[in-house]
Amino acid sequence: MSIKLIAVDMDGTFLDDAKTYNRERFAAQYQQMKEQGIRFVVASGNQYFQLKSFFPDIAHEISFVADNGGWVVSEGEDLFNGELTKQEFNTVVDHLLTLPHVEIIACGKHSGYTLNSYDDGFKAIAAKFYHRLKHVEDFSGLDDVFFKFALNLPDSQLDDTMDALGAELEGIMVPVTSGHGSIDLIIPGIHKANGLRILQEKWGIKDSEVVTFGDGGNDIEMLTQAGFGFAMANAPDKIKRIAGYQAGHCNQQGVLDVIDKILKKETPFN
C-alpha cells in the first residue's frame, strides 16, 4: 500500500493561527513527495488567488481545490468550475439580503464581491482572505461565474442561521461551517471531496491511496472519502468523531508531523 495524494485544508490545519507554516521544513518534504510520486493538493474554502500566494515557488506544479470545490486547478490548468445560474444567484442574494445580521461575499471566478455599505472592520478582514475583492453598491448585474457565498455573522446566531438557510435554499445551496462566525454556501455536491475525485480520476488514484487533513464542517466529505482522514487536534469534537485518524495541533505543525510518517512509511502507512 502506498500513498499517492496528500490534501490539506489551510486555515486551522496546514496554517497555524498566525496564518503561516514552516516553509523550510515543508520545502524539504515536498521534494521527497515528488521523488516518491506523491501529489500535493491544497483543498480550502479560500479563494484560488489567495491560496496560490502561500506557495509561490510551486503553485504552477501543484493542484488546488479552491472555494470548497467550486474551482479546481491543476498545474495552472482549469479542470472544473461550479456555476450558479443567474436565477439561482438572484434567489440566494435576495434571501440573504433579508438577514440583517449577515455580511455577504459573493465568490466568483474573477473576484469576490462585497457591499460598500459594510463596515470597514469586516472589509479589512475579508481582504485578508480574498486577494481579489471588489466593493460594489449591490449584487445585481455582476458579470462573473459564481460558485460560492461566504457569510459573516455573530457566533451566537450560527447554528440557527445554518438550519434556516439549509431549509430556505434547499436544492440550490448547502450551508457548511468554515470557522468561527462564518458559513459557506456551496452548490450541492460541489465540495472538497468532489474536487479531489476529479483529480484522482485524472491521475488514476484510489481513495485508499489518499490522505486528507481538516478541522471544519467543510472538510467532512474529504475526511470520510479518503483512506486516511486526519482531523486536527484543534478541530471540534464532531469532526474528530467522523475522521478515522487524528493529527497534532495546527500551531505545532501537526500536518507536517504526519507527512514525515507518510514519507518514512511509518504506521499507519506501512
C-alpha positions in Angstrom: 0.0 0.0 0.0 1.4 3.4 -0.9 0.1 7.0 -0.5 -0.2 8.9 -3.8 -2.1 12.0 -2.8 -1.9 14.3 0.2 -4.6 17.0 0.5 -4.6 19.7 3.1 -7.1 22.3 4.3 -5.4 25.6 5.1 -6.9 27.7 8.0 -6.7 25.8 11.3 -5.0 22.9 9.5 -1.9 23.5 7.4 -1.6 27.1 8.6 -1.1 28.0 12.2 -3.2 30.7 13.9 -0.7 33.3 12.6 -1.5 32.1 9.0 2.0 30.8 8.5 3.7 27.4 8.1 7.2 26.1 8.4 8.3 26.8 4.8 11.7 25.3 5.1 10.5 22.0 6.6 7.7 21.7 4.1 10.0 22.5 1.1 12.2 19.6 2.1 9.2 17.3 2.5 7.8 18.4 -0.9 11.0 17.4 -2.6 10.6 14.0 -1.1 7.0 13.8 -2.1 8.0 14.4 -5.7 10.6 11.8 -5.5 8.1 9.3 -4.1 5.4 10.3 -6.7 3.0 11.8 -4.1 0.7 14.6 -5.3 0.1 17.6 -3.1 -3.3 19.3 -3.2 -4.5 22.4 -1.3 -8.2 21.9 -0.6 -9.7 25.0 1.0 -12.7 27.2 1.2 -10.5 30.1 0.3 -10.1 31.9 -3.0 -7.7 30.4 -5.5 -5.7 33.6 -5.8 -5.1 33.7 -2.1 -4.2 30.0 -1.9 -1.6 30.4 -4.7 0.1 33.1 -2.7 1.1 30.7 0.0 3.1 28.5 -2.4 4.8 31.0 -4.8 7.6 28.6 -5.8 5.4 25.5 -6.6 1.9 26.9 -7.4 2.5 26.0 -11.0 3.1 22.3 -10.3 0.6 21.5 -7.5 -3.2 21.4 -7.5 -5.8 23.5 -5.8 -9.4 22.6 -4.8 -10.4 26.2 -4.1 -13.7 27.8 -2.8 -14.7 24.5 -1.2 -14.5 22.6 -4.5 -16.1 25.3 -6.7 -12.9 25.7 -8.6 -10.3 23.0 -9.3 -6.9 24.0 -10.8 -4.1 21.5 -11.5 -0.6 22.7 -12.5 -2.1 26.0 -13.6 -4.8 24.4 -15.7 -8.5 24.8 -15.0 -10.2 21.4 -14.6 -13.5 22.3 -13.1 -15.8 25.2 -12.2 -19.1 25.0 -10.4 -21.6 27.6 -11.7 -24.9 29.0 -10.4 -27.4 30.1 -12.9 -28.4 33.8 -12.8 -31.8 32.8 -11.4 -30.2 30.8 -8.6 -27.7 33.6 -7.8 -30.5 36.1 -7.6 -32.7 33.8 -5.4 -29.8 33.3 -2.9 -28.9 37.1 -2.9 -32.5 38.2 -2.4 -32.9 35.9 0.6 -29.5 36.8 2.2 -30.3 40.5 2.0 -33.3 39.9 4.3 -30.9 38.8 7.1 -29.6 41.9 8.8 -27.0 40.0 10.9 -25.3 38.6 7.8 -22.5 40.1 5.8 -22.1 38.6 2.3 -19.2 37.9 -0.1 -20.3 36.6 -3.5 -17.4 34.4 -4.7 -16.8 34.5 -8.4 -14.0 33.2 -10.6 -12.6 36.6 -11.3 -13.1 38.2 -7.9 -15.0 38.2 -4.7 -17.7 40.9 -4.3 -18.9 42.5 -1.1 -21.0 45.6 -0.4 -19.6 49.1 0.1 -22.1 49.6 2.8 -20.5 47.1 5.2 -18.3 48.4 8.0 -14.6 48.8 7.4 -13.7 46.2 10.1 -15.4 43.5 8.1 -13.9 44.7 4.8 -10.4 44.6 6.3 -10.9 41.0 7.5 -12.4 40.0 4.1 -9.4 41.5 2.3 -7.1 39.1 4.2 -8.9 36.1 2.8 -9.7 37.4 -0.7 -6.8 38.7 -2.7 -9.3 39.8 -5.3 -12.2 41.6 -3.7 -14.3 44.3 -5.2 -16.6 46.6 -3.2 -19.9 47.1 -5.0 -23.1 49.1 -4.4 -25.3 46.0 -4.9 -25.0 42.4 -6.2 -27.1 43.0 -9.4 -25.5 43.0 -12.8 -22.2 41.3 -11.9 -20.5 39.6 -14.8 -18.8 36.6 -13.4 -19.1 32.8 -12.8 -20.3 32.3 -9.2 -19.9 29.1 -7.2 -19.9 30.1 -3.6 -21.1 32.6 -1.0 -19.1 33.4 2.2 -21.2 34.7 5.1 -20.0 36.5 8.2 -22.3 36.6 11.3 -22.3 36.6 15.1 -21.3 33.2 16.6 -24.4 33.2 18.7 -26.6 33.0 15.5 -24.5 30.5 13.6 -26.5 27.3 14.3 -29.9 28.8 13.8 -28.9 30.5 10.6 -27.3 27.3 9.3 -30.6 25.4 9.9 -32.7 28.2 8.4 -30.5 28.6 5.3 -30.5 24.8 4.8 -34.3 24.8 4.6 -34.7 28.0 2.6 -32.1 27.3 -0.1 -32.6 23.5 -0.3 -31.6 22.2 -3.8 -29.7 25.4 -4.6 -27.0 25.7 -2.0 -25.8 23.8 1.1 -24.6 25.7 4.2 -21.3 24.5 5.7 -19.4 25.9 8.6 -16.0 27.2 7.7 -14.8 28.6 11.0 -15.9 31.0 13.8 -18.8 33.1 12.8 -18.6 32.1 9.2 -20.8 30.0 6.8 -20.0 29.0 3.3 -22.9 28.3 0.9 -21.8 25.7 -1.7 -23.5 24.1 -4.6 -24.9 20.7 -3.7 -22.3 18.0 -4.4 -19.7 20.6 -5.2 -17.5 20.1 -2.1 -13.8 19.4 -1.5 -14.3 15.6 -1.9 -15.7 16.2 -5.3 -12.7 18.3 -6.3 -10.4 15.5 -5.1 -12.4 12.9 -7.0 -11.8 14.9 -10.2 -8.1 15.0 -9.6 -8.0 11.3 -8.6 -9.7 10.3 -11.8 -7.2 12.4 -13.8 -4.3 10.6 -12.1 -5.8 7.1 -11.5 -5.6 7.3 -7.7 -7.8 5.3 -5.4 -9.4 6.6 -2.3 -7.3 4.2 -0.2 -4.2 6.0 -1.5 -5.3 9.4 -0.3 -4.5 11.2 3.0 -6.6 14.3 3.9 -6.3 16.8 6.7 -9.0 19.1 8.0 -10.6 20.8 11.0 -14.1 22.1 10.0 -17.5 21.2 8.7 -16.4 21.9 5.1 -13.8 19.1 5.4 -16.2 16.3 6.4 -16.7 14.8 2.9 -13.0 14.7 2.1 -12.1 13.3 5.6 -14.5 10.4 5.1 -13.8 9.8 1.4 -10.0 9.4 1.9 -8.5 6.2 3.1 -6.7 8.2 5.8 -8.7 11.2 7.0 -6.9 13.2 9.8 -8.8 15.7 12.0 -6.6 18.2 13.7 -6.2 18.2 17.5 -7.7 21.7 17.4 -10.8 20.5 15.5 -14.3 20.4 17.1 -15.2 17.0 18.6 -17.8 16.3 16.0 -15.1 16.5 13.3 -12.7 14.2 15.3 -15.5 11.7 15.6 -16.1 11.4 11.9 -12.4 11.3 11.0 -10.5 8.0 11.2 -7.3 9.5 12.5 -6.0 12.5 14.4 -3.1 14.8 13.8 -1.4 17.2 16.2 -2.4 20.9 16.7 -2.2 23.3 13.8 0.1 25.5 15.9 2.5 22.6 16.4 3.0 21.5 12.8 0.6 18.6 13.2 0.2 18.1 9.4 4.0 18.2 8.8 4.5 15.6 11.5 2.1 13.2 9.7 3.7 13.9 6.4 7.0 12.8 7.9 5.4 9.5 8.8 4.0 9.1 5.3 7.4 9.7 3.7 9.0 7.2 6.1 6.1 4.7 5.6 5.6 4.5 9.4 2.3 3.4 11.0 -0.4 3.6 9.7 1.2 3.9 6.3 3.5 0.9 6.4 
